[in-house]
Every structure is written in structure tokens, then in C-alpha cells.
Amino acid sequence: MLFRSEILSKFEAVTVNYGLDSISSIIMMANADALILSKSSFSFLGGILNREGLVFYQDFWHKPLSRWVQVFQDMKYRETKTS
């Protein structure tokens, strides 16, 4: 999912991590306070393992967990309904 830098700059503290090995990346995603998922199975796994933080996703072939926040192309969002 692409976010423009001006949107991210509205947050007080944003850390972007890239170039890490696979295990370190999963650990970082699992422990993130807020996690923005890409449309990939790899980031989806990080979202599943993240039990405490906010997880933002856009629809793709995997179904989201009920606590995740759906983000649309126009940057509007809605929280998913709990089952």
C-alpha cells in the first residue's frame, strides 16, 4: 500500500524499516504499534502476529482479521466489524 510522505508526516513518530532479513522483518511487524500492510502474504503474516497494535490493510485475496482497519484508495478508512 502506498502512502504519501505528507500523510505519514502528520504522525509524531514514524519509523520505516526496509532491507532487513525476513525474521527481523516479521519480528518488527509483530511488535509494531501501528502496521501498514502491503498486499502480500508476508506482511499479512506480520499483521496476524501483531496482537497489540493497529493494523491497516487494503482488500486483497486474504481475509482481514476483525480488529484490522480497512483503508481505501482515497485514503478514507473504516474499522472492520467484530464477529
N, C-alpha and C positions, 0 to 999 in steps of 0.2 A: 504494500500500500504506500502510495507516495504522499508525503505531507510537505508542504512548502515551508521553508525556513522561517518565514514571518509568523506562521501559525505556531510552530514549536517555540519561537522566541517569547511567546506570551506566558510560557511556564517559567517558574522561578528557577528550577534546576533541571536541565535535560541532559542526559548522557547518551550519546550514540556510540554503540560498540560495534565494530566490524573488524574482520581479519583475525578473529580468534579461532582456535581449534574447536571442533564440534562439541566436545564435552564441556569446555569452558563456556561456550555459547549457550548451551542448554541450561547450565547452572545459573548463568546471568539472567536468562529469561524466566526461569523458575522462581527467582528471588526478586524480580523487578517490582517496584511499587506500581508502575504503570507500564504495560507492554502493548505495543502496537504490532499486530501480526501482519505478516505478508501473506499472500495467497500461496502458502507452501505447507507441505506436511511437516517439515522441520520446525517452522515457527509454531504450527498448530500444536506440536508436542510440547514446546515450551509453554504455551498457553494452558494446556491440560495440567502440566506440573506446577503451574503458578496458582497457589491456593489462597493467597492473601491480597494480591494486587488487583488493579483494574486491568482488564484485558479488552482491547479494542480490535474488532475484526470487520472485514467486509465479506459478504456471502461468497462462497465458492463450494467445491464439491464436498467438503467436510461440514458436518452439522456443528453449530456452536454449543458450548455449554450454556446453561440457563442464566448464569450470572454475568456473562460477557456483554459488552456494549457494542451494538451494531453501528458502523459508520458508513454513510452513503457517499456516492461520488461527489455530491455537492457539499460535503463536509458536515451535513446535519447528522445527528445520531439519535438512537433510542436504545434504552436498556431492554434486554430481552425479557420475556415473561418467564417467571419461575413456574415450573410444572408441579 
